[in-house]
């Protein structure tokens, strides 16, 4: 039975976007399982909330340390090849966890070293993908393509934890990492099938040194008022939100709801379901509202729903709340990504997206460590409530900046 090519054209703007979507879906399912495995493995090994926060911090620290260098590399080299190399090396590094476990040599310091290495190799992948996307999609399909990539991540967040919950009793926590290694190889194969042409490497950047790239980005951002504001707002908002999201959720499930790893996986799966609904919603909202307004509405919704976790006292209520909260996440991510792609010349996209990832992932390194430490003294439901209010405040500040509100 042959596949109707019209079905492919209805789903994806072109074949390259279809390959990228498929590879990202598979790989990010593995990433979701990896995240659950990492947080729960450390929590079980140590029983320490601060140790869990430190591991989460270290696994996000490379973007803060190497983010700018990663962006320069993305703008210097073929973006498709950068993505393939990142996938191959991450597969090998992640596979070390089950191998070390098999030989009874898996320790907390080694888990920390492996998570740091995986995160370091990841610093180049997302900027390369987001910089390559306008070349693959074209301006007329940019929002749709960004939304599709967001949908792949959302589906992965829903399916990955659900699969993890089903497999935990069969393969154990440690082999979630084995599965993640295989999904990186699937992503590598999908990226290999993409044909990007000359746009995979900006001609303007050929022959420039890495040092020159790093020096130029500061001057470029200084001249781009809208980008400066968006980067700053993203950093502050993520400081409030990402710590409870990554470290606070397993602590909440374990200590407030008194549930296990499978329940944690179910909550994460509900997050993915809500994000899928949000990805459908943004494709409707973008027809009637500017992207900047959608972004700010998403920030406000994100913060309000997070603060309501303070009142969630049962597994059912918390799971539904997380699903509802997640509807706002694509409103933020898709609109923000599309604005950056529209505001930034192709030659600068890698470095600008790396700066954005510093604002998201790099700041996450700080807030996850802080959340784990604060949770030793402050009830986690209080942390959710306060941080949610901080997210609402960010939306209010952003609304005052008319260049963003009307963008």
PADO-968327 format. One line per 4 residues: number of its first residue (from 1); their letters; for each residue y, x, z of C-alpha. Coordinates in pm, 1 decimal. Layout:
N
NUM> a> Y:X:Z | ... .
% end
This chain:
407
1> xxxx> 0.0:0.0:0.0 | 335.4:151.3:-106.0 | 653.6:128.9:94.3 | 929.9:-75.0:-63.0 .
5> xxxx> 1220.4:170.3:-112.1 | 1462.7:-117.3:-58.5 | 1340.4:-141.6:301.9 | 1434.2:223.3:359.1 .
9> xxxx> 1778.9:167.7:205.2 | 1842.2:-130.4:431.9 | 1747.1:64.8:743.9 | 1910.7:399.1:659.7 .
13> xxxx> 2203.5:501.4:437.0 | 1978.0:762.0:270.6 | 1650.8:949.3:307.9 | 1803.1:1240.1:502.5 .
17> xxxx> 1930.4:1005.2:773.5 | 1583.6:848.8:783.8 | 1422.1:1188.5:843.9 | 1677.4:1276.1:1110.1 .
21> xxxx> 1633.9:940.9:1285.5 | 1253.3:975.6:1291.1 | 1258.8:1331.2:1421.3 | 1513.6:1247.8:1688.7 .
25> xxxx> 1321.1:940.1:1800.7 | 999.8:1137.0:1850.7 | 1169.8:1439.1:2007.8 | 1383.2:1233.6:2245.0 .
29> xxxx> 1080.1:1035.9:2362.5 | 945.6:1373.6:2468.1 | 1278.9:1463.6:2627.8 | 1271.4:1143.4:2835.7 .
33> xxxx> 922.7:1227.3:2957.9 | 1034.7:1584.0:3029.2 | 1329.3:1462.4:3239.0 | 1109.2:1231.2:3446.3 .
37> xxxx> 849.4:1504.1:3489.7 | 1108.0:1763.4:3593.3 | 1288.4:1551.6:3852.5 | 973.9:1407.5:4006.8 .
41> xxxx> 781.4:1735.7:4004.4 | 1059.5:1909.5:4199.1 | 1100.6:1615.3:4438.0 | 725.9:1618.6:4510.6 .
45> xxxx> 703.3:1997.6:4544.6 | 997.5:2030.5:4782.0 | 1075.0:1684.5:4923.2 | 1437.1:1800.9:4916.2 .
49> xxxx> 1722.9:1603.1:4762.8 | 1946.8:1909.1:4749.6 | 1674.2:2113.6:4574.5 | 1633.8:1835.6:4317.9 .
53> xxxx> 2008.5:1837.9:4262.4 | 2012.0:2217.2:4224.6 | 1734.7:2208.6:3962.9 | 1918.7:1935.4:3773.2 .
57> xxxx> 2236.9:2141.3:3794.9 | 2068.7:2456.7:3665.9 | 1905.2:2266.9:3379.2 | 2252.1:2156.4:3263.2 .
61> xxxx> 2437.1:2479.4:3344.7 | 2377.4:2658.1:3009.7 | 2609.6:2419.0:2826.5 | 2888.0:2508.2:3067.6 .
65> xxxx> 2818.6:2881.4:3029.0 | 2719.7:2909.6:2662.1 | 2873.7:2597.4:2509.1 | 3155.4:2767.8:2319.1 .
69> xxxx> 2928.0:3042.3:2188.3 | 2681.0:2777.8:2071.6 | 2955.2:2595.8:1882.2 | 3062.4:2914.3:1707.3 .
73> xxxx> 2703.1:2985.1:1603.2 | 2674.9:2633.7:1462.3 | 2986.3:2692.0:1251.5 | 2868.9:3038.0:1140.8 .
77> xxxx> 2513.3:2962.8:1033.0 | 2320.1:2701.9:840.2 | 2315.3:2401.5:1076.5 | 1977.2:2275.6:958.6 .
81> xxxx> 1812.2:2613.2:1024.8 | 1978.2:2634.3:1366.0 | 1819.4:2298.4:1456.4 | 1474.4:2411.0:1336.4 .
85> xxxx> 1487.4:2734.8:1534.6 | 1596.4:2546.4:1847.1 | 1303.6:2303.5:1814.8 | 1045.8:2578.1:1763.3 .
89> xxxx> 1158.2:2787.9:2060.9 | 1189.4:2488.1:2293.2 | 831.9:2383.3:2211.6 | 703.9:2726.0:2313.3 .
93> xxxx> 906.7:2742.0:2635.7 | 819.5:2389.2:2756.4 | 451.0:2459.5:2696.2 | 469.6:2730.3:2962.6 .
97> xxxx> 475.3:2467.5:3241.7 | 123.6:2326.6:3179.8 | -5.9:2677.2:3100.7 | 126.0:2816.0:3430.4 .
101> xxxx> -8.2:2509.4:3611.3 | -353.7:2566.0:3458.1 | -358.1:2922.7:3592.3 | -221.6:2806.6:3931.6 .
105> xxxx> 96.0:3012.1:3891.7 | 353.7:2731.9:3866.8 | 625.9:2783.5:4127.6 | 970.2:2636.3:4183.8 .
109> xxxx> 1153.1:2951.7:4065.4 | 951.9:2947.4:3742.3 | 1027.0:2576.8:3691.0 | 1395.6:2656.3:3734.4 .
113> xxxx> 1374.8:2946.9:3486.7 | 1196.4:2734.4:3227.2 | 1437.2:2442.3:3260.1 | 1730.7:2683.2:3225.7 .
117> xxxx> 1575.8:2835.0:2912.1 | 1508.7:2495.1:2753.1 | 1865.3:2387.4:2824.0 | 2001.4:2713.4:2678.4 .
121> xxxx> 1811.6:2657.2:2354.5 | 1936.8:2297.8:2347.6 | 2303.2:2401.2:2351.4 | 2301.4:2454.1:1974.3 .
125> xxxx> 2089.7:2158.2:1862.7 | 2316.5:1860.3:1930.9 | 2637.1:2024.9:1800.0 | 2447.6:2126.8:1485.0 .
129> xxxx> 2311.2:1774.1:1440.0 | 2644.6:1601.9:1498.8 | 2822.8:1847.9:1267.8 | 2563.9:1801.6:993.6 .
133> xxxx> 2569.5:1422.3:1014.2 | 2896.8:1365.7:821.2 | 2754.6:1578.2:537.8 | 2435.9:1371.2:529.9 .
137> xxxx> 2601.0:1030.2:571.6 | 2941.2:1045.3:406.2 | 3249.6:877.1:551.9 | 3146.5:528.5:441.9 .
141> xxxx> 2825.8:540.0:647.1 | 2946.0:751.1:940.7 | 2957.8:485.4:1214.0 | 2627.1:335.7:1101.4 .
145> xxxx> 2460.1:678.4:1098.9 | 2598.9:770.6:1442.0 | 2478.7:435.0:1569.9 | 2131.9:498.6:1425.1 .
149> xxxx> 2107.9:836.0:1598.6 | 2221.4:666.8:1918.9 | 1955.5:397.5:1866.5 | 1689.9:667.3:1830.5 .
153> xxxx> 1796.4:807.0:2167.1 | 1807.8:462.2:2322.2 | 1462.0:371.0:2194.6 | 1336.5:702.9:2327.7 .
157> xxxx> 1485.6:636.3:2670.6 | 1307.2:300.4:2671.5 | 973.3:413.9:2523.7 | 950.7:760.2:2683.6 .
161> xxxx> 959.1:644.9:3047.8 | 728.7:351.5:2967.2 | 477.6:593.2:2815.7 | 525.5:827.4:3109.9 .
165> xxxx> 452.2:544.2:3354.2 | 133.4:460.3:3161.8 | 19.9:822.4:3131.3 | 103.1:950.4:3479.6 .
169> xxxx> -223.3:820.1:3622.2 | -420.9:966.4:3331.9 | -274.7:1309.7:3256.3 | -58.0:1371.6:3563.1 .
173> xxxx> 305.5:1477.5:3581.4 | 251.0:1828.8:3447.7 | 115.4:1719.2:3108.8 | 428.5:1520.1:3034.3 .
177> xxxx> 558.0:1865.6:2942.4 | 266.1:1924.0:2704.1 | 358.2:1605.9:2518.5 | 722.7:1710.1:2506.0 .
181> xxxx> 626.0:2040.1:2339.0 | 442.9:1851.8:2062.0 | 744.0:1624.3:2001.7 | 966.8:1927.6:1941.3 .
185> xxxx> 732.8:2032.5:1660.9 | 757.6:1683.0:1511.7 | 1137.7:1712.3:1515.7 | 1114.6:2053.2:1347.9 .
189> xxxx> 907.0:1902.9:1066.0 | 1154.7:1617.2:1017.2 | 1455.0:1851.9:1000.5 | 1267.3:2074.7:754.6 .
193> xxxx> 1238.5:1776.7:517.2 | 1617.0:1722.9:514.2 | 1800.1:1847.5:207.4 | 2161.6:1905.2:310.7 .
197> xxxx> 2289.9:2132.6:34.6 | 2592.5:2356.1:88.8 | 2738.9:2130.1:357.0 | 2487.5:2263.0:609.7 .
201> xxxx> 2706.2:2573.2:642.8 | 3084.7:2540.6:610.0 | 3206.8:2773.0:335.0 | 3534.4:2828.5:519.4 .
205> xxxx> 3352.6:3004.9:802.6 | 3149.3:3246.3:594.0 | 3212.3:3607.3:691.6 | 3400.7:3532.1:1012.9 .
209> xxxx> 3294.0:3704.1:1332.6 | 3176.2:3525.9:1643.7 | 3470.0:3667.9:1843.9 | 3717.2:3531.7:1589.6 .
213> xxxx> 3557.0:3188.5:1609.1 | 3591.0:3183.6:1987.0 | 3954.3:3285.9:1967.7 | 4044.9:3026.5:1706.6 .
217> xxxx> 3907.4:2722.3:1889.4 | 4163.6:2746.2:2171.9 | 4450.4:2740.6:1923.4 | 4294.8:2454.8:1728.7 .
221> xxxx> 4244.7:2232.6:2036.0 | 4596.2:2314.3:2155.8 | 4728.9:2164.3:1831.3 | 4510.9:1850.1:1853.5 .
225> xxxx> 4664.0:1625.3:2120.9 | 4412.8:1343.2:2075.4 | 4113.5:1575.0:2099.9 | 4254.2:1741.7:2413.2 .
229> xxxx> 4292.8:1408.9:2587.5 | 3948.5:1285.8:2481.3 | 3780.5:1604.9:2603.6 | 3956.8:1587.8:2939.5 .
233> xxxx> 3885.5:1218.2:2991.7 | 3519.1:1272.6:2904.3 | 3487.4:1558.8:3152.7 | 3639.1:1364.1:3443.7 .
237> xxxx> 3441.2:1047.2:3369.3 | 3113.0:1236.1:3347.6 | 3178.8:1405.1:3679.5 | 3176.0:1061.5:3840.2 .
241> xxxx> 2888.1:910.8:3642.8 | 2625.7:1171.4:3552.5 | 2530.9:1290.3:3902.0 | 2413.6:948.5:4023.6 .
245> xxxx> 2254.7:882.5:3683.5 | 2031.0:1191.2:3687.0 | 1979.3:1285.0:4051.9 | 2075.2:960.5:4223.5 .
249> xxxx> 1831.9:734.7:4037.8 | 1505.6:901.1:4153.8 | 1646.9:932.8:4506.0 | 1745.6:563.3:4504.2 .
253> xxxx> 1397.6:460.3:4385.5 | 1221.9:681.9:4639.1 | 1438.6:629.3:4948.7 | 1609.5:290.8:4910.8 .
257> xxxx> 1340.2:101.1:4720.8 | 1046.5:303.7:4863.7 | 873.6:325.4:4525.2 | 690.1:601.3:4334.3 .
261> xxxx> 713.7:791.4:4005.7 | 592.3:500.0:3793.3 | 869.0:276.9:3928.0 | 1123.5:549.5:3852.1 .
265> xxxx> 989.3:561.8:3494.7 | 1023.9:182.5:3463.8 | 1388.9:199.8:3573.0 | 1455.4:468.8:3311.6 .
269> xxxx> 1281.8:253.9:3051.1 | 1513.3:-36.0:3139.0 | 1805.0:200.2:3078.7 | 1679.2:258.0:2724.6 .
273> xxxx> 1639.8:-114.5:2660.6 | 1999.5:-179.9:2762.6 | 2122.3:102.2:2539.3 | 1944.5:-45.4:2239.1 .
277> xxxx> 2128.2:-373.1:2299.1 | 2452.6:-179.2:2327.2 | 2387.6:-3.4:1995.4 | 2347.6:-340.5:1825.7 .
281> xxxx> 2663.2:-465.8:1995.4 | 2885.4:-179.4:1883.1 | 2803.8:-242.3:1517.7 | 2958.0:-587.0:1565.5 .
285> xxxx> 3253.4:-476.5:1778.8 | 3361.9:-203.6:1534.9 | 3440.6:-478.0:1280.8 | 3704.8:-636.8:1502.9 .
289> xxxx> 3829.6:-363.0:1741.4 | 3941.0:-2.2:1693.1 | 3695.0:262.9:1809.6 | 3926.7:385.6:2084.4 .
293> xxxx> 3947.6:42.8:2244.3 | 3568.2:8.4:2229.8 | 3537.3:347.0:2402.3 | 3770.3:244.0:2685.8 .
297> xxxx> 3598.0:-92.7:2733.6 | 3268.3:95.8:2753.5 | 3407.6:329.9:3022.4 | 3526.9:35.8:3233.0 .
301> xxxx> 3198.2:-152.5:3194.7 | 3006.0:166.5:3277.3 | 3191.7:215.4:3604.2 | 3189.1:-148.2:3720.3 .
305> xxxx> 2816.1:-192.8:3671.2 | 2742.0:139.4:3840.3 | 2935.3:44.0:4151.6 | 2723.1:-271.9:4179.9 .
309> xxxx> 2421.3:-53.7:4261.5 | 2561.9:-49.3:4614.9 | 2437.8:-410.1:4646.5 | 2095.5:-363.2:4482.9 .
313> xxxx> 1825.9:-387.8:4749.2 | 1512.8:-457.1:4545.4 | 1329.6:-301.2:4252.8 | 1385.9:-610.1:4037.0 .
317> xxxx> 1761.3:-624.1:4098.0 | 1809.1:-249.3:4049.0 | 1607.7:-247.1:3724.8 | 1802.2:-541.0:3580.0 .
321> xxxx> 2130.5:-385.0:3687.2 | 2046.7:-53.9:3518.0 | 1951.9:-236.3:3196.4 | 2279.4:-431.6:3204.9 .
325> xxxx> 2477.5:-116.1:3284.7 | 2322.6:68.1:2988.9 | 2469.8:-177.0:2735.9 | 2804.5:0.8:2778.2 .
329> xxxx> 2673.3:353.3:2712.4 | 2655.6:329.7:2328.7 | 3006.4:184.6:2325.7 | 3118.6:516.0:2473.5 .
333> xxxx> 2894.2:760.6:2288.3 | 2901.2:617.2:1934.5 | 3276.4:550.2:1930.2 | 3354.2:892.3:2081.6 .
337> xxxx> 3132.6:1076.3:1833.4 | 3280.1:888.3:1537.8 | 3636.1:963.1:1653.9 | 3561.6:1335.3:1681.3 .
341> xxxx> 3408.2:1339.5:1332.9 | 3711.7:1159.6:1191.5 | 3971.4:1373.4:1372.8 | 3808.2:1714.2:1307.1 .
345> xxxx> 3778.2:1919.4:988.3 | 3422.5:2013.6:889.3 | 3485.1:2383.9:953.8 | 3560.6:2310.3:1321.5 .
349> xxxx> 3302.1:2044.0:1397.9 | 3044.8:2271.4:1559.0 | 3291.1:2418.2:1805.8 | 3458.5:2085.6:1883.6 .
353> xxxx> 3122.7:1916.2:1946.3 | 3022.9:2207.4:2166.9 | 3340.8:2157.6:2367.2 | 3252.7:1790.1:2395.6 .
357> xxxx> 2904.6:1883.5:2513.5 | 3064.6:2112.1:2772.4 | 3263.3:1809.3:2886.0 | 2941.0:1604.7:2910.8 .
361> xxxx> 2648.3:1837.1:2982.8 | 2844.6:2121.5:3139.8 | 3019.5:1892.3:3386.0 | 2680.3:1730.8:3452.0 .
365> xxxx> 2568.2:2066.6:3590.5 | 2843.5:2044.6:3851.3 | 2804.6:1678.9:3941.8 | 2423.9:1682.9:3972.4 .
369> xxxx> 2440.5:1971.6:4217.8 | 2715.5:1797.3:4411.8 | 2527.6:1465.9:4417.3 | 2209.6:1623.4:4551.9 .
373> xxxx> 2404.2:1799.4:4829.1 | 2616.9:1496.3:4922.4 | 2304.6:1274.7:4928.9 | 2180.8:1478.5:5225.7 .
377> xxxx> 2466.2:1327.7:5430.3 | 2578.9:1009.0:5250.2 | 2351.8:714.3:5156.2 | 2282.1:720.4:4783.8 .
381> xxxx> 2390.2:356.9:4737.1 | 2735.6:450.7:4871.5 | 2753.7:735.9:4621.3 | 2677.9:493.7:4337.6 .
385> xxxx> 2951.2:257.4:4456.1 | 3223.2:521.5:4491.0 | 3139.4:700.7:4165.5 | 3139.7:371.7:3975.3 .
389> xxxx> 3493.2:303.2:4092.4 | 3589.8:651.2:3971.7 | 3458.9:561.4:3626.0 | 3676.5:247.5:3620.7 .
393> xxxx> 3979.4:458.5:3710.6 | 3909.7:684.6:3409.6 | 3914.6:380.5:3180.9 | 4249.1:273.5:3326.3 .
397> xxxx> 4399.1:618.4:3264.0 | 4265.3:619.6:2908.8 | 4417.2:278.5:2837.2 | 4765.9:421.2:2900.1 .
401> xxxx> 4716.3:675.8:2617.3 | 4805.2:464.9:2312.8 | 4680.4:722.1:2057.2 | 4328.9:664.3:2190.0 .
405> xxx> 4357.2:289.1:2251.3 | 4460.3:222.6:1890.7 | 4243.3:487.7:1721.4 .
% end
